[in-house]
Amino acid sequence: MFIDRAKVYVKAGDGGNGCLSFRREKFIPKGGPDGGDGGDGGSVIFVTDPGLLTLIDFRYRRHLRARRGAHGEGAKRTGRRGADLVVSVPVGTIVRDASTGEVIADLAEEGQRATIVMGGRGGRGNARFATATHQAPRRVDPGQPGGERQIAMELRLLADVGLVGLPNAGKSTLLRRISAARPKVGDYPFTTTEPVLGVVMVEGGVSFVVADLPGLIEGAHMGAGLGHAFLRHTARTRVLIHLVDASSPEDPIEGFATIRRELGLYDPRLLERPAIVALNKMDLPEARARSADLQERFSALGMLALPVSGATGEGLEALIRATARVLGCGPNREETSPGGKKSTSVRATDRSQGGREATA
């Protein structure tokens, strides 16, 4: 089951109280203060795990609590520190404060860690307050409470390429052809009810990840159809492939314009992403007859349009090569990350779990 939203209550451990104690030992009638400090409480820490693909674990685990610190003891013994609660989450998880919407952490890298709530600090024992003029202090500090908050978790899939289009455009069929993913295929609208990831291999052993997103319809940004629930997964894609049914009796340009409009209304930045148009279903005579005209019309709009067939595989190699060029993931090409560091491999290759198919 694909779950990409969850609400969880998180509570860090409270700090232990400081100890009020005086040394009591035979033949030492006036021992000084020896109360130890309380231990710090544990924090709640999220760490990304590439083996997780959904937030389904948090459907049943709604409360996350770290251990509290132990109280201080006599003989200046400090209480034991509470253990941190380390929670694994999928790569691409965004954590927000449920009440304010503030982003607490954006966990977009493998192995990334973020402290969601801090543990409380342990209180000081009375041994800490002894001075030359105040040799028998009876003051101690209580432990500070650990942080707590209600958080909203949102998963945004990490895919280099997003397949978007109207229902029944053939996205699932195409993904089955170019990767090892096996999304459901049917001759009825909204066959895909949840995003599916597939790893596409390119020449030179390079790969990139493609996400098949449920079909969009007009009004998707406001909640119409199924696509509205998954539009967020386009946010991290680097390239969009608009799959157009060239055999449709409706004008494919109008359908393309509908998808572009919905993407722009959801997030205007999506319209700035590089995009390729795939004219699908070239195995049908009516689609092939319109191919040249549609390519010219899309070219007039500044869009590269390639004729393909998900059913027969026609034109898919050209589509993969064009996508790889836009991604800039040719073999031995250095890529500069936002932080200024250079990488000699494609970002998708690092996430593909050794080239293994990743299906949500």
Long-range contacts (C-beta under 8 A, 24 or more apart in sequence): 1-54, 1-56, 2-53, 2-54, 2-56, 2-194, 2-195, 2-360, 3-54, 3-55, 3-56, 3-58, 3-59, 3-155, 4-54, 4-55, 4-154, 4-155, 4-156, 4-157, 4-229, 4-230, 4-232, 4-233, 5-55, 5-152, 5-153, 5-154, 5-155, 6-55, 6-58, 6-59, 6-152, 6-153, 7-62, 7-98, 7-150, 7-151, 7-152, 7-153, 8-58, 8-61, 8-62, 8-63, 8-64, 8-150, 8-151, 8-153, 9-62, 9-63, 9-64, 9-148, 9-149, 9-150, 9-151, 10-44, 10-64, 10-65, 10-116, 10-117, 10-148, 10-149, 10-150, 10-151, 11-44, 11-63, 11-64, 11-65, 11-66, 11-117, 11-146, 11-147, 11-148, 12-41, 12-42, 12-43, 12-44, 12-66, 12-117, 12-118, 12-119, 12-120, 12-146, 12-147, 12-148, 13-40, 13-41, 13-42, 13-43, 13-65, 13-66, 13-67, 13-68, 13-69, 13-82, 13-83, 13-119, 13-120, 13-146, 14-41, 14-68, 14-69, 14-82, 14-119, 14-120, 14-143, 14-144, 14-145, 14-146, 15-39, 15-40, 15-41, 15-68, 15-69, 15-119, 15-120, 15-121, 15-122, 15-123, 15-143, 15-144, 15-145, 15-146, 16-40, 16-41, 16-68, 16-69, 16-70, 16-71, 16-72, 16-79, 16-80, 16-122, 16-123, 16-143, 17-71, 17-72, 17-122, 17-123, 17-140, 17-141, 17-142, 17-143, 18-71, 18-72, 18-122, 18-123, 18-124, 18-125, 18-126, 18-128, 18-140, 18-141, 18-142, 18-143, 19-71, 19-72, 19-73, 19-74, 19-77, 19-125, 19-126, 19-140, 20-125, 20-126, 20-138, 20-140, 21-73, 21-74, 21-75, 21-125, 21-126, 21-127, 22-136, 23-74, 23-75, 32-127, 32-130, 32-135, 32-136, 33-125, 33-126, 33-127, 33-129, 33-130, 33-135, 33-136, 33-137, 34-74, 34-75, 34-76, 34-125, 34-127, 35-72, 35-73, 35-74, 35-76, 35-125, 35-126, 35-127, 35-140, 36-72, 36-73, 36-74, 36-75, 36-76, 36-77, 36-78, 36-79, 36-125, 36-127, 37-72, 37-78, 37-79, 37-122, 37-123, 37-124, 37-125, 37-128, 38-69, 38-70, 38-71, 38-72, 38-78, 38-79, 38-122, 38-123, 38-124, 38-125, 38-141, 38-143, 39-69, 39-70, 39-71, 39-72, 39-78, 39-79, 39-80, 39-81, 39-82, 39-122, 40-69, 40-81, 40-82, 40-119, 40-120, 40-121, 40-122, 41-66, 41-67, 41-68, 41-69, 41-81, 41-82, 41-119, 41-120, 41-121, 41-122, 41-143, 41-144, 41-146, 42-66, 42-67, 42-68, 42-69, 42-81, 42-82, 42-83, 42-84, 42-85, 42-119, 42-146, 43-84, 43-85, 43-115, 43-116, 43-117, 43-118, 43-119, 43-146, 43-147, 44-84, 44-85, 44-87, 44-115, 44-116, 44-117, 45-84, 45-85, 45-86, 45-87, 45-113, 45-114, 45-115, 45-116, 46-86, 46-87, 46-88, 46-89, 46-93, 46-95, 46-105, 46-107, 46-113, 46-114, 46-116, 47-86, 47-87, 47-88, 47-89, 47-111, 47-112, 47-113, 47-114, 48-88, 48-89, 48-90, 48-91, 48-93, 48-107, 48-109, 48-110, 48-111, 48-112, 48-113, 49-88, 49-89, 49-90, 49-91, 50-91, 50-110, 50-351, 50-353, 51-353, 52-88, 52-89, 52-90, 52-91, 53-90, 53-197, 53-358, 53-359, 53-360, 54-90, 54-155, 54-360, 55-89, 55-90, 55-93, 55-153, 55-155, 58-153, 66-117, 66-119, 66-146, 68-120, 68-143, 68-146, 69-119, 69-120, 69-122, 69-143, 71-143, 72-122, 72-123, 72-125, 72-140, 76-125, 76-127, 78-122, 79-122, 81-122, 82-119, 84-119, 89-153, 90-155, 91-158, 91-351, 92-155, 92-156, 92-157, 92-158, 92-236, 93-153, 93-154, 93-155, 93-156, 94-153, 94-154, 94-155, 94-156, 95-151, 95-152, 95-153, 96-151, 96-152, 96-153, 96-154, 97-149, 97-150, 97-151, 97-152, 98-149, 98-150, 98-151, 98-152, 99-149, 99-150, 101-152, 104-151, 108-158, 108-236, 110-350, 110-351, 116-149, 116-151, 117-146, 117-147, 117-148, 117-149, 118-146, 118-147, 119-146, 119-147, 120-144, 120-145, 120-146, 120-147, 154-232, 156-232, 156-233, 156-235, 156-236, 157-195, 157-197, 157-211, 157-233, 157-236, 157-360, 158-209, 158-236, 158-351, 159-197, 159-209, 159-210, 159-211, 159-233, 159-236, 159-237, 159-348, 160-208, 160-209, 160-210, 160-237, 160-238, 160-239, 160-327, 160-329, 160-346, 160-347, 160-348, 161-200, 161-208, 161-209, 161-210, 161-211, 161-237, 161-238, 161-239, 161-240, 161-241, 161-323, 161-327, 162-210, 162-211, 162-213, 162-233, 162-234, 162-237, 162-239, 162-240, 162-241, 163-210, 163-211, 163-212, 163-213, 163-241, 163-243, 164-213, 164-216, 164-234, 164-240, 164-241, 164-242, 164-243, 164-259, 164-263, 165-215, 165-216, 165-242, 165-243, 165-244, 165-245, 165-255, 165-259, 166-215, 166-216, 166-217, 166-245, 166-255, 166-258, 166-259, 167-191, 167-215, 167-217, 167-225, 168-215, 168-245, 169-215, 169-243, 169-244, 169-245, 169-255, 169-280, 170-243, 170-245, 170-280, 170-281, 170-310, 170-311, 171-212, 171-213, 171-215, 171-243, 172-196, 172-212, 173-310, 173-311, 174-243, 174-278, 174-280, 174-308, 174-310, 174-316, 175-210, 175-212, 176-310, 177-310, 177-313, 177-316, 178-210, 178-316, 178-319, 178-320, 179-210, 179-357, 180-357, 181-212, 181-357, 181-358, 181-359, 182-359, 183-212, 183-359, 189-215, 190-214, 190-215, 190-225, 190-226, 192-226, 193-226, 194-230, 194-360, 195-230, 195-233, 195-360, 196-359, 196-360, 197-358, 197-359, 197-360, 198-357, 198-358, 198-359, 199-348, 199-352, 199-355, 199-356, 199-357, 199-358, 200-320, 200-323, 201-355, 202-320, 202-321, 202-324, 202-329, 203-321, 203-331, 204-330, 204-331, 204-332, 205-331, 206-324, 206-329, 206-330, 206-331, 206-345, 206-346, 206-349, 207-346, 207-348, 207-349, 207-352, 207-355, 208-323, 208-324, 208-327, 208-329, 208-346, 208-348, 208-349, 209-348, 209-351, 209-352, 209-358, 210-241, 211-237, 216-258, 216-259, 216-262, 217-258, 217-262, 218-258, 218-261, 218-262, 219-262, 220-262, 220-266, 221-262, 221-265, 221-266, 227-262, 231-262, 231-263, 231-266, 231-267, 234-263, 234-266, 234-267, 234-270, 235-267, 235-270, 237-273, 238-273, 238-274, 238-327, 239-273, 239-274, 239-275, 239-276, 239-323, 239-326, 239-327, 240-270, 240-273, 240-274, 240-275, 240-276, 241-275, 241-276, 241-277, 241-278, 241-319, 241-323, 242-275, 242-276, 242-277, 242-278, 242-303, 243-278, 243-280, 244-277, 244-278, 244-279, 244-280, 244-294, 244-305, 245-280, 245-281, 245-287, 246-279, 246-280, 246-281, 246-282, 246-284, 246-286, 246-287, 246-290, 246-291, 246-294, 246-307, 247-281, 247-284, 247-286, 247-287, 247-290, 252-279, 252-290, 252-294, 253-294, 253-297, 253-298, 253-301, 256-298, 274-326, 275-303, 276-303, 276-304, 276-305, 276-306, 276-319, 276-322, 276-323, 276-326, 277-303, 277-304, 277-305, 277-306, 278-305, 278-306, 278-308, 278-315, 278-319, 279-305, 279-306, 279-307, 279-308, 280-308, 280-309, 280-310, 281-309, 281-310, 281-311, 282-307, 282-308, 282-309, 282-312, 282-314, 282-315, 283-309, 283-311, 283-312, 283-314
